[in-house]
Amino acid sequence: MLLKKSLLALLIGASVFLTACGGSDSDDSEPTTPKPTEPKPVESTVQTEATLTSEKANIAVFGNVDKKYFTEATLATGNGVLLLDDPQLNSVGFALDLKSKATDLNAFSAAQLESYMKILRDHGATVNVLVNKTSKNAQGNVTNITLDVDFKNVETLNRVREVLLLAINQGKSISLPTTVTAKDTKQRLNLAFWLENGTGFVWGNSYAVNQATAIEKQYGDLNIASALSSNAKLQVKTITNSFTQNAQGSNAVDILWNIDSSGSMYEEQKNLANGASQFFTALNKAGIDYRLAVNTQDAYDCQNLRTLSDQKSVFIDRKTLNAEEEWKKLAQPGTSDSATETGFYCVREANLTNFDRTNAKNLIVFVSDEPENETVNQARPIRSNGYQARDFADYKNYFLKTGATYFSIVGTANSIRNTFADNYPGYQDKAWGCRGDGGSAEGGAHFKEISRVTGGSSASICANASSWNVMFSEIIKAASGLASSFTLTQLPIPSTVTVNVSGKNVQRDLTHQNGFDLVYSATGATIVFYGEALPTANKKVDVSYKYLNK
């Protein structure tokens, strides 16, 4: 009897199963139409968003670049290197994961820079730093460096990359493309160093100086590594930041130039004056509400700002008549002041009553061909009783608290005397002195360090006079970024940025005539407007872009 009940149950279950599957012969039943399966959305990652990736070199490249100009090569270590050879612009680049363990970007990049400069000098080049600063890319902090590389004899544009990769490749030759055959004595090298997962990365791009403008337009984002990352499998996300343009006058920057006025500064002051036209043209294009003032490094007189031709105005702004001529006057305070230059003291003690605005960001530029004598040599800036010389640690703490951004056009030394208990660095520093078309100099390390820690940039005062425009451009770029009210919440992939002002699309303009551009700094990225694209008060600004989700 149990068997019969089980059999009956089985037959009933089978009947139900067949009916549910459309197995019935009844004409009244309609077949069930299966729902279409929606395709699973493809996840946006570095590998799907990058223009090209190199597993060998562990590098991803974003943006509007031509993939046919990029190739890969293998080093003796088995590591790969991504090569750029653009015969149209005569641009020769390389990028790779150096596979060198590092946790401190400053120490890593400083060691790499020292090594690269020595290699180039050993091959007959005169090398000067035009830009040395910290910015950010999608993976973190980046050290950006621009070098002038002047050969005595004409060299192919491949030469810089060739000698650097030879050293990276443990002295063994590597097969390199030969499509770029142009030659020049005056070349430039852009370097970018960053860290990811405890290892160091480098991008290098060399080209003729006379191609700098075209290179900046095509490869500028790669040269500062804002369009580069490792080949990590990171998710790419999209975001929109919305802003409202503040009232007019909110984009204010006060720039104080602290200029050495000792006997050896004739050439350097002349270089400052000769850059007036380019400097003011770029400032005015950016729409910055700027003020420029100058004091010296002569402690007996540096508390007071230099005056204009009217003998009472202490700054130049957008309304100043004959601004270029007035700048030439301010920038050349003469060479008859004290030989004990004390730039830190003079900036700290400067009377800014009629210059500094409460709503303005502050930018200070040190210009000197000597060490900062108070902190290096323990020299008292004034001879009055009771003044105790301050050491570098004291000034560093003070300058950080000011919130200002500091730049320096100074010597090339690297050694820091942090306190007076430390040894005097002096001539033990291999980079203590430099000589070039821009003049000669000693010291400079203390100025450079203040620039680094406050997010500014440093440059060699010995650089060719024709290259000082690069220094001026870097200062203006920083001023533009400081003045901008449009700070992005994430680090954007530059080629993905779209800007909309009150419903109207604004194009990126790398010539800074009429449009927007991106400024990457140590604190993040900002949008800067130029020309007629500058939003008027209360205009809504929407910025959409993609970023790496670390």
VEXFI-798712 format. One record per residue (C-alpha): x, y, z. Coordinates in nm, 2 decimals, padded with zeros to 4 digits, m for minus. Last residue first. Example, Ala and Ser with C-alpha at 12.3 -4.5 7.8 and 13.67 -1.06 7.14 Angstrom:
// residues 2
kolza x 01.37&y m00.11&z 00.71
kolza x 01.23&y m00.45&z 00.78
//
This chain:
// residues 550
kolza x 04.20&y 05.46&z m00.56
kolza x 03.90&y 05.56&z m00.77
kolza x 04.08&y 05.71&z m01.07
kolza x 03.91&y 06.02&z m01.21
kolza x 03.66&y 06.12&z m01.48
kolza x 03.54&y 06.47&z m01.55
kolza x 03.24&y 06.71&z m01.53
kolza x 03.28&y 07.08&z m01.44
kolza x 02.97&y 07.29&z m01.40
kolza x 03.00&y 07.67&z m01.36
kolza x 02.70&y 07.89&z m01.27
kolza x 02.74&y 08.26&z m01.33
kolza x 02.69&y 08.48&z m01.02
kolza x 02.96&y 08.73&z m01.12
kolza x 03.10&y 08.70&z m01.47
kolza x 03.26&y 08.39&z m01.59
kolza x 03.61&y 08.42&z m01.76
kolza x 03.56&y 08.28&z m02.12
kolza x 03.62&y 08.63&z m02.27
kolza x 03.99&y 08.60&z m02.20
kolza x 04.11&y 08.31&z m01.98
kolza x 03.96&y 08.08&z m01.72
kolza x 04.14&y 07.87&z m01.46
kolza x 04.00&y 07.54&z m01.33
kolza x 04.18&y 07.40&z m01.03
kolza x 04.36&y 07.07&z m00.94
kolza x 04.50&y 06.95&z m00.61
kolza x 04.71&y 07.08&z m00.32
kolza x 05.06&y 07.03&z m00.46
kolza x 04.95&y 07.19&z m00.78
kolza x 04.77&y 07.10&z m01.11
kolza x 04.64&y 07.39&z m01.30
kolza x 04.38&y 07.31&z m01.57
kolza x 04.28&y 07.53&z m01.86
kolza x 03.98&y 07.73&z m01.97
kolza x 03.89&y 07.93&z m02.27
kolza x 04.01&y 08.24&z m02.46
kolza x 04.38&y 08.32&z m02.51
kolza x 04.55&y 08.08&z m02.27
kolza x 04.74&y 07.89&z m02.55
kolza x 04.63&y 07.57&z m02.39
kolza x 04.26&y 07.65&z m02.45
kolza x 04.01&y 07.41&z m02.32
kolza x 03.67&y 07.47&z m02.47
kolza x 03.37&y 07.62&z m02.28
kolza x 03.02&y 07.48&z m02.33
kolza x 02.74&y 07.71&z m02.26
kolza x 02.46&y 07.63&z m02.02
kolza x 02.55&y 07.89&z m01.76
kolza x 02.92&y 07.80&z m01.79
kolza x 02.99&y 07.44&z m01.89
kolza x 03.33&y 07.28&z m01.86
kolza x 03.42&y 06.93&z m01.98
kolza x 03.72&y 06.74&z m01.84
kolza x 03.79&y 06.40&z m01.98
kolza x 04.13&y 06.48&z m02.14
kolza x 04.26&y 06.60&z m01.81
kolza x 04.21&y 06.28&z m01.61
kolza x 04.08&y 06.46&z m01.30
kolza x 04.22&y 06.47&z m00.95
kolza x 03.91&y 06.49&z m00.73
kolza x 03.72&y 06.76&z m00.54
kolza x 03.80&y 07.03&z m00.80
kolza x 03.90&y 07.38&z m00.70
kolza x 03.71&y 07.65&z m00.89
kolza x 03.76&y 07.97&z m00.71
kolza x 04.08&y 08.04&z m00.90
kolza x 04.33&y 08.30&z m00.77
kolza x 04.57&y 08.04&z m00.63
kolza x 04.57&y 07.85&z m00.96
kolza x 04.63&y 08.17&z m01.16
kolza x 04.91&y 08.27&z m00.93
kolza x 05.07&y 07.93&z m00.98
kolza x 05.04&y 07.95&z m01.35
kolza x 05.19&y 08.30&z m01.34
kolza x 05.49&y 08.18&z m01.13
kolza x 05.54&y 07.89&z m01.37
kolza x 05.52&y 08.12&z m01.67
kolza x 05.78&y 08.35&z m01.52
kolza x 06.02&y 08.06&z m01.47
kolza x 05.97&y 07.94&z m01.83
kolza x 06.02&y 08.29&z m01.95
kolza x 06.36&y 08.28&z m01.78
kolza x 06.48&y 08.05&z m02.06
kolza x 06.62&y 08.32&z m02.29
kolza x 06.84&y 08.44&z m02.01
kolza x 07.00&y 08.10&z m01.99
kolza x 06.99&y 07.94&z m01.65
kolza x 07.22&y 08.05&z m01.37
kolza x 06.93&y 08.16&z m01.15
kolza x 06.83&y 07.79&z m01.13
kolza x 06.47&y 07.74&z m01.06
kolza x 06.24&y 07.66&z m00.76
kolza x 05.87&y 07.60&z m00.74
kolza x 05.59&y 07.66&z m00.50
kolza x 05.39&y 07.41&z m00.29
kolza x 05.49&y 07.55&z 00.06
kolza x 05.73&y 07.26&z 00.13
kolza x 05.91&y 07.29&z m00.20
kolza x 05.95&y 07.67&z m00.21
kolza x 06.09&y 07.67&z 00.15
kolza x 06.33&y 07.40&z 00.04
kolza x 06.45&y 07.59&z m00.26
kolza x 06.53&y 07.90&z m00.05
kolza x 06.73&y 07.69&z 00.19
kolza x 06.92&y 07.52&z m00.09
kolza x 07.03&y 07.83&z m00.27
kolza x 07.40&y 07.82&z m00.22
kolza x 07.63&y 07.98&z m00.48
kolza x 07.56&y 08.16&z m00.80
kolza x 07.68&y 08.26&z m01.15
kolza x 07.52&y 08.45&z m01.43
kolza x 07.21&y 08.39&z m01.65
kolza x 07.43&y 08.26&z m01.93
kolza x 07.56&y 07.99&z m01.70
kolza x 07.75&y 07.92&z m01.38
kolza x 07.66&y 07.71&z m01.08
kolza x 07.79&y 07.66&z m00.72
kolza x 07.70&y 07.44&z m00.43
kolza x 07.59&y 07.14&z m00.63
kolza x 07.87&y 06.92&z m00.50
kolza x 07.78&y 07.02&z m00.15
kolza x 08.11&y 06.99&z 00.05
kolza x 08.16&y 07.35&z m00.05
kolza x 07.96&y 07.49&z 00.24
kolza x 07.72&y 07.27&z 00.43
kolza x 07.80&y 07.42&z 00.78
kolza x 07.75&y 07.14&z 01.03
kolza x 07.43&y 07.13&z 01.23
kolza x 07.40&y 07.30&z 01.57
kolza x 07.30&y 07.62&z 01.39
kolza x 06.98&y 07.44&z 01.29
kolza x 06.85&y 07.29&z 00.97
kolza x 07.16&y 07.34&z 00.76
kolza x 07.03&y 07.20&z 00.44
kolza x 07.25&y 07.07&z 00.16
kolza x 07.11&y 07.09&z m00.20
kolza x 07.29&y 07.38&z m00.37
kolza x 07.16&y 07.50&z m00.71
kolza x 07.15&y 07.88&z m00.68
kolza x 06.84&y 08.10&z m00.68
kolza x 06.51&y 08.18&z m00.85
kolza x 06.28&y 08.08&z m00.57
kolza x 05.91&y 08.05&z m00.53
kolza x 05.70&y 08.07&z m00.21
kolza x 05.33&y 08.00&z m00.17
kolza x 05.17&y 08.18&z 00.14
kolza x 04.99&y 08.00&z 00.42
kolza x 05.18&y 08.21&z 00.67
kolza x 05.22&y 07.91&z 00.90
kolza x 05.45&y 07.73&z 00.66
kolza x 05.67&y 08.04&z 00.64
kolza x 05.71&y 08.05&z 01.02
kolza x 05.79&y 07.68&z 01.06
kolza x 06.05&y 07.71&z 00.79
kolza x 06.19&y 08.03&z 00.94
kolza x 06.25&y 07.86&z 01.28
kolza x 06.39&y 07.54&z 01.13
kolza x 06.63&y 07.75&z 00.92
kolza x 06.79&y 07.92&z 01.21
kolza x 06.71&y 08.27&z 01.35
kolza x 06.99&y 08.51&z 01.43
kolza x 06.94&y 08.67&z 01.77
kolza x 06.87&y 09.05&z 01.78
kolza x 06.94&y 09.21&z 02.12
kolza x 07.17&y 09.48&z 02.01
kolza x 07.13&y 09.63&z 01.66
kolza x 07.37&y 09.50&z 01.40
kolza x 07.11&y 09.38&z 01.15
kolza x 07.09&y 09.07&z 00.94
kolza x 07.29&y 08.87&z 01.19
kolza x 07.49&y 08.61&z 01.01
kolza x 07.44&y 08.25&z 01.12
kolza x 07.62&y 08.15&z 00.79
kolza x 07.34&y 07.93&z 00.64
kolza x 07.03&y 08.06&z 00.82
kolza x 07.13&y 08.43&z 00.82
kolza x 07.31&y 08.42&z 00.49
kolza x 07.05&y 08.28&z 00.26
kolza x 07.31&y 08.16&z 00.02
kolza x 07.40&y 08.39&z m00.28
kolza x 07.27&y 08.44&z m00.64
kolza x 06.93&y 08.57&z m00.52
kolza x 06.57&y 08.60&z m00.63
kolza x 06.30&y 08.50&z m00.37
kolza x 05.94&y 08.51&z m00.50
kolza x 05.65&y 08.54&z m00.27
kolza x 05.29&y 08.45&z m00.34
kolza x 05.00&y 08.56&z m00.12
kolza x 04.63&y 08.49&z m00.17
kolza x 04.41&y 08.80&z m00.15
kolza x 04.10&y 08.88&z 00.06
kolza x 04.29&y 09.05&z 00.34
kolza x 04.49&y 09.26&z 00.10
kolza x 04.87&y 09.32&z 00.13
kolza x 05.01&y 09.63&z m00.03
kolza x 04.96&y 09.94&z 00.19
kolza x 05.05&y 09.78&z 00.52
kolza x 05.30&y 09.53&z 00.37
kolza x 05.60&y 09.64&z 00.59
kolza x 05.86&y 09.37&z 00.53
kolza x 05.99&y 09.20&z 00.84
kolza x 05.94&y 08.84&z 00.74
kolza x 06.03&y 08.90&z 00.38
kolza x 06.35&y 09.08&z 00.48
kolza x 06.45&y 08.82&z 00.74
kolza x 06.41&y 08.54&z 00.49
kolza x 06.61&y 08.72&z 00.22
kolza x 06.91&y 08.80&z 00.43
kolza x 07.19&y 08.91&z 00.19
kolza x 07.51&y 09.00&z 00.36
kolza x 07.67&y 09.18&z 00.06
kolza x 07.47&y 09.49&z 00.16
kolza x 07.35&y 09.72&z m00.12
kolza x 07.52&y 09.87&z m00.42
kolza x 07.38&y 09.64&z m00.69
kolza x 07.07&y 09.82&z m00.82
kolza x 06.70&y 09.79&z m00.74
kolza x 06.64&y 09.65&z m01.09
kolza x 06.30&y 09.47&z m01.07
kolza x 06.12&y 09.78&z m00.95
kolza x 06.23&y 10.00&z m01.24
kolza x 06.17&y 09.73&z m01.50
kolza x 05.83&y 09.68&z m01.34
kolza x 05.74&y 10.05&z m01.38
kolza x 05.83&y 10.02&z m01.75
kolza x 05.60&y 09.73&z m01.79
kolza x 05.32&y 09.89&z m01.59
kolza x 05.31&y 10.20&z m01.80
kolza x 05.00&y 10.32&z m01.62
kolza x 04.89&y 10.10&z m01.33
kolza x 04.53&y 09.98&z m01.35
kolza x 04.60&y 09.61&z m01.36
kolza x 04.83&y 09.64&z m01.05
kolza x 05.18&y 09.76&z m00.97
kolza x 05.27&y 09.82&z m00.61
kolza x 05.44&y 10.07&z m00.37
kolza x 05.29&y 10.40&z m00.49
kolza x 05.47&y 10.70&z m00.33
kolza x 05.77&y 10.80&z m00.53
kolza x 05.56&y 10.87&z m00.84
kolza x 05.80&y 10.66&z m01.04
kolza x 05.71&y 10.35&z m00.84
kolza x 05.82&y 10.28&z m00.48
kolza x 06.03&y 10.00&z m00.34
kolza x 05.87&y 09.83&z m00.03
kolza x 06.02&y 09.92&z 00.31
kolza x 06.14&y 09.66&z 00.55
kolza x 06.43&y 09.59&z 00.32
kolza x 06.64&y 09.90&z 00.40
kolza x 06.91&y 09.80&z 00.64
kolza x 06.84&y 09.43&z 00.60
kolza x 06.95&y 09.44&z 00.23
kolza x 06.75&y 09.15&z 00.08
kolza x 06.54&y 09.39&z m00.13
kolza x 06.17&y 09.47&z m00.16
kolza x 05.94&y 09.45&z m00.46
kolza x 05.56&y 09.47&z m00.51
kolza x 05.32&y 09.32&z m00.76
kolza x 04.94&y 09.33&z m00.72
kolza x 04.71&y 09.11&z m00.91
kolza x 04.34&y 09.07&z m00.98
kolza x 04.40&y 08.78&z m01.22
kolza x 04.22&y 08.79&z m01.56
kolza x 04.45&y 08.51&z m01.69
kolza x 04.52&y 08.71&z m02.01
kolza x 04.65&y 09.00&z m01.79
kolza x 04.91&y 08.79&z m01.62
kolza x 05.03&y 08.64&z m01.95
kolza x 05.08&y 08.98&z m02.11
kolza x 05.24&y 09.12&z m01.80
kolza x 05.51&y 08.85&z m01.78
kolza x 05.58&y 08.84&z m02.16
kolza x 05.64&y 09.22&z m02.16
kolza x 05.84&y 09.24&z m01.84
kolza x 06.09&y 08.95&z m01.91
kolza x 06.37&y 09.20&z m01.98
kolza x 06.34&y 09.34&z m01.63
kolza x 06.40&y 09.01&z m01.46
kolza x 06.69&y 08.92&z m01.69
kolza x 06.84&y 09.26&z m01.61
kolza x 06.82&y 09.19&z m01.24
kolza x 07.01&y 08.86&z m01.30
kolza x 07.28&y 09.02&z m01.50
kolza x 07.35&y 09.30&z m01.24
kolza x 07.33&y 09.08&z m00.93
kolza x 07.69&y 09.05&z m00.82
kolza x 07.71&y 09.37&z m00.62
kolza x 07.42&y 09.31&z m00.39
kolza x 07.06&y 09.39&z m00.45
kolza x 06.90&y 09.05&z m00.40
kolza x 06.54&y 09.07&z m00.49
kolza x 06.23&y 08.97&z m00.28
kolza x 05.94&y 08.98&z m00.52
kolza x 05.60&y 09.01&z m00.35
kolza x 05.29&y 08.88&z m00.54
kolza x 04.94&y 08.97&z m00.40
kolza x 04.68&y 08.75&z m00.56
kolza x 04.31&y 08.84&z m00.60
kolza x 04.05&y 08.63&z m00.77
kolza x 03.77&y 08.75&z m00.54
kolza x 03.77&y 09.09&z m00.70
kolza x 03.44&y 09.05&z m00.89
kolza x 03.17&y 08.87&z m00.70
kolza x 03.20&y 08.49&z m00.68
kolza x 03.13&y 08.26&z m00.97
kolza x 02.89&y 07.98&z m00.86
kolza x 03.03&y 07.63&z m00.86
kolza x 02.93&y 07.28&z m00.95
kolza x 03.16&y 06.97&z m00.95
kolza x 03.05&y 06.68&z m01.17
kolza x 03.18&y 06.33&z m01.12
kolza x 03.27&y 06.02&z m01.33
kolza x 03.45&y 05.71&z m01.20
kolza x 03.74&y 05.50&z m01.32
kolza x 03.81&y 05.18&z m01.14
kolza x 04.17&y 05.08&z m01.09
kolza x 04.34&y 04.78&z m01.25
kolza x 04.69&y 04.93&z m01.21
kolza x 04.88&y 05.01&z m01.54
kolza x 05.06&y 05.29&z m01.36
kolza x 04.93&y 05.64&z m01.42
kolza x 04.97&y 05.92&z m01.68
kolza x 04.77&y 06.21&z m01.80
kolza x 04.85&y 06.44&z m01.50
kolza x 05.21&y 06.32&z m01.54
kolza x 05.35&y 06.67&z m01.57
kolza x 05.50&y 06.61&z m01.91
kolza x 05.21&y 06.39&z m02.00
kolza x 04.96&y 06.67&z m01.97
kolza x 05.19&y 06.90&z m02.16
kolza x 05.23&y 06.66&z m02.45
kolza x 05.05&y 06.83&z m02.74
kolza x 05.02&y 07.19&z m02.64
kolza x 05.34&y 07.19&z m02.43
kolza x 05.53&y 07.03&z m02.72
kolza x 05.41&y 07.30&z m02.96
kolza x 05.53&y 07.58&z m02.73
kolza x 05.86&y 07.41&z m02.65
kolza x 05.96&y 07.34&z m03.01
kolza x 06.24&y 07.61&z m03.01
kolza x 06.39&y 07.44&z m02.70
kolza x 06.45&y 07.12&z m02.90
kolza x 06.29&y 06.81&z m02.75
kolza x 06.32&y 06.57&z m02.46
kolza x 06.04&y 06.39&z m02.27
kolza x 06.09&y 06.19&z m01.95
kolza x 05.83&y 06.00&z m01.75
kolza x 05.94&y 05.82&z m01.43
kolza x 05.79&y 05.58&z m01.18
kolza x 05.90&y 05.47&z m00.84
kolza x 05.78&y 05.18&z m00.63
kolza x 05.61&y 05.16&z m00.29
kolza x 05.26&y 05.08&z m00.43
kolza x 05.27&y 05.39&z m00.65
kolza x 05.53&y 05.67&z m00.65
kolza x 05.57&y 05.96&z m00.88
kolza x 05.85&y 06.12&z m01.09
kolza x 05.80&y 06.36&z m01.38
kolza x 06.08&y 06.48&z m01.61
kolza x 06.07&y 06.74&z m01.89
kolza x 06.40&y 06.77&z m02.08
kolza x 06.49&y 07.07&z m02.30
kolza x 06.74&y 07.10&z m02.58
kolza x 06.98&y 07.36&z m02.71
kolza x 07.25&y 07.21&z m02.93
kolza x 07.00&y 07.09&z m03.19
kolza x 06.95&y 06.78&z m03.42
kolza x 06.65&y 06.63&z m03.59
kolza x 06.65&y 06.25&z m03.66
kolza x 06.34&y 06.13&z m03.49
kolza x 06.24&y 05.80&z m03.66
kolza x 06.54&y 05.61&z m03.51
kolza x 06.36&y 05.38&z m03.27
kolza x 06.57&y 05.24&z m02.98
kolza x 06.75&y 04.91&z m02.94
kolza x 06.91&y 04.91&z m02.60
kolza x 07.27&y 04.93&z m02.50
kolza x 07.39&y 04.80&z m02.17
kolza x 07.52&y 05.03&z m01.90
kolza x 07.29&y 04.90&z m01.63
kolza x 06.97&y 04.97&z m01.84
kolza x 06.89&y 05.28&z m01.63
kolza x 07.23&y 05.42&z m01.73
kolza x 07.18&y 05.35&z m02.10
kolza x 06.83&y 05.48&z m02.07
kolza x 06.97&y 05.82&z m01.96
kolza x 07.23&y 05.83&z m02.23
kolza x 06.98&y 05.74&z m02.51
kolza x 06.71&y 05.97&z m02.38
kolza x 06.93&y 06.27&z m02.40
kolza x 07.08&y 06.18&z m02.74
kolza x 06.76&y 06.11&z m02.92
kolza x 06.73&y 06.48&z m03.00
kolza x 07.04&y 06.45&z m03.21
kolza x 07.34&y 06.65&z m03.09
kolza x 07.50&y 06.96&z m03.21
kolza x 07.81&y 07.05&z m03.02
kolza x 07.85&y 07.24&z m02.69
kolza x 07.53&y 07.08&z m02.56
kolza x 07.28&y 07.28&z m02.37
kolza x 07.02&y 07.09&z m02.16
kolza x 06.76&y 07.32&z m02.00
kolza x 06.57&y 07.11&z m01.74
kolza x 06.21&y 07.10&z m01.64
kolza x 06.11&y 06.91&z m01.33
kolza x 05.78&y 06.79&z m01.20
kolza x 05.77&y 06.59&z m00.88
kolza x 05.43&y 06.41&z m00.85
kolza x 05.21&y 06.35&z m00.55
kolza x 04.92&y 06.10&z m00.57
kolza x 04.77&y 05.84&z m00.81
kolza x 04.55&y 06.07&z m01.02
kolza x 04.82&y 06.33&z m01.06
kolza x 04.95&y 06.58&z m00.81
kolza x 05.20&y 06.87&z m00.81
kolza x 05.54&y 06.92&z m00.65
kolza x 05.79&y 07.16&z m00.80
kolza x 06.13&y 07.19&z m00.98
kolza x 06.11&y 07.42&z m01.28
kolza x 06.40&y 07.57&z m01.49
kolza x 06.68&y 07.35&z m01.36
kolza x 07.01&y 07.40&z m01.54
kolza x 07.23&y 07.15&z m01.73
kolza x 07.54&y 07.22&z m01.94
kolza x 07.60&y 06.91&z m02.15
kolza x 07.92&y 06.73&z m02.23
kolza x 07.82&y 06.37&z m02.18
kolza x 07.93&y 06.37&z m01.81
kolza x 07.70&y 06.67&z m01.77
kolza x 07.41&y 06.46&z m01.89
kolza x 07.49&y 06.17&z m01.66
kolza x 07.54&y 06.41&z m01.37
kolza x 07.20&y 06.57&z m01.43
kolza x 07.03&y 06.23&z m01.44
kolza x 07.19&y 06.11&z m01.12
kolza x 07.10&y 06.43&z m00.93
kolza x 06.75&y 06.42&z m01.06
kolza x 06.71&y 06.05&z m00.96
kolza x 06.83&y 06.12&z m00.61
kolza x 06.61&y 06.42&z m00.57
kolza x 06.31&y 06.23&z m00.71
kolza x 06.35&y 05.95&z m00.45
kolza x 06.42&y 06.18&z m00.16
kolza x 06.11&y 06.39&z m00.24
kolza x 05.89&y 06.10&z m00.32
kolza x 05.96&y 05.92&z 00.02
kolza x 05.84&y 05.56&z 00.02
kolza x 06.07&y 05.41&z m00.24
kolza x 06.15&y 05.06&z m00.37
kolza x 06.30&y 05.08&z m00.72
kolza x 06.11&y 04.89&z m00.99
kolza x 06.18&y 05.18&z m01.23
kolza x 05.82&y 05.16&z m01.36
kolza x 05.86&y 05.31&z m01.70
kolza x 05.82&y 05.61&z m01.93
kolza x 06.02&y 05.73&z m02.23
kolza x 06.01&y 06.03&z m02.46
kolza x 06.15&y 06.18&z m02.78
kolza x 05.96&y 06.47&z m02.93
kolza x 06.06&y 06.59&z m03.28
kolza x 05.72&y 06.75&z m03.33
kolza x 05.63&y 06.56&z m03.65
kolza x 05.88&y 06.28&z m03.59
kolza x 05.71&y 06.18&z m03.26
kolza x 05.90&y 05.90&z m03.09
kolza x 05.76&y 05.80&z m02.75
kolza x 05.89&y 05.49&z m02.58
kolza x 05.74&y 05.27&z m02.31
kolza x 06.00&y 05.08&z m02.11
kolza x 05.98&y 04.72&z m02.00
kolza x 06.15&y 04.54&z m01.72
kolza x 06.34&y 04.22&z m01.80
kolza x 06.65&y 04.35&z m01.61
kolza x 06.83&y 04.40&z m01.94
kolza x 06.56&y 04.63&z m02.05
kolza x 06.27&y 04.55&z m02.29
kolza x 06.13&y 04.79&z m02.55
kolza x 05.78&y 04.91&z m02.62
kolza x 05.65&y 05.15&z m02.89
kolza x 05.45&y 05.47&z m02.90
kolza x 05.43&y 05.71&z m03.20
kolza x 05.16&y 05.49&z m03.36
kolza x 04.94&y 05.55&z m03.06
kolza x 04.88&y 05.91&z m03.15
kolza x 04.79&y 06.11&z m02.84
kolza x 04.46&y 06.27&z m02.74
kolza x 04.44&y 06.17&z m02.38
kolza x 04.54&y 05.90&z m02.14
kolza x 04.86&y 05.69&z m02.11
kolza x 04.89&y 05.39&z m01.88
kolza x 05.23&y 05.25&z m01.77
kolza x 05.35&y 04.92&z m01.62
kolza x 05.65&y 04.92&z m01.86
kolza x 05.58&y 04.57&z m01.98
kolza x 05.21&y 04.59&z m01.93
kolza x 05.19&y 04.90&z m02.15
kolza x 04.86&y 05.08&z m02.18
kolza x 04.72&y 05.30&z m02.45
kolza x 04.45&y 05.56&z m02.48
kolza x 04.34&y 05.48&z m02.13
kolza x 03.97&y 05.44&z m02.04
kolza x 03.92&y 05.06&z m02.08
kolza x 04.25&y 04.96&z m01.91
kolza x 04.22&y 05.23&z m01.64
kolza x 03.88&y 05.10&z m01.55
kolza x 03.52&y 05.16&z m01.65
kolza x 03.32&y 04.84&z m01.58
kolza x 03.13&y 04.71&z m01.87
kolza x 02.75&y 04.71&z m01.81
kolza x 02.60&y 04.36&z m01.79
kolza x 02.39&y 04.30&z m02.10
kolza x 02.01&y 04.28&z m02.03
kolza x 01.87&y 03.93&z m02.06
kolza x 01.56&y 03.93&z m02.27
kolza x 01.25&y 03.80&z m02.08
kolza x 01.14&y 03.45&z m02.19
kolza x 00.80&y 03.43&z m02.38
kolza x 00.57&y 03.18&z m02.21
kolza x 00.38&y 02.96&z m02.46
kolza x 00.00&y 03.01&z m02.46
kolza x m00.23&y 02.74&z m02.33
kolza x m00.57&y 02.70&z m02.50
kolza x m00.45&y 02.46&z m02.77
kolza x m00.40&y 02.18&z m02.50
kolza x m00.11&y 01.95&z m02.57
kolza x 00.05&y 02.02&z m02.24
kolza x 00.44&y 02.02&z m02.22
kolza x 00.46&y 02.40&z m02.17
kolza x 00.72&y 02.36&z m01.90
kolza x 00.47&y 02.41&z m01.62
kolza x 00.25&y 02.14&z m01.76
kolza x 00.53&y 01.89&z m01.76
kolza x 00.63&y 01.95&z m01.40
kolza x 00.27&y 01.93&z m01.28
kolza x 00.23&y 01.59&z m01.45
kolza x 00.55&y 01.46&z m01.31
kolza x 00.45&y 01.56&z m00.96
kolza x 00.11&y 01.37&z m01.00
kolza x 00.29&y 01.06&z m01.12
kolza x 00.54&y 01.06&z m00.83
kolza x 00.26&y 01.10&z m00.58
kolza x 00.07&y 00.80&z m00.72
kolza x 00.38&y 00.59&z m00.72
kolza x 00.44&y 00.68&z m00.35
kolza x 00.09&y 00.59&z m00.26
kolza x 00.11&y 00.26&z m00.44
kolza x 00.44&y 00.16&z m00.26
kolza x 00.29&y 00.24&z 00.08
kolza x 00.00&y 00.00&z 00.00
//
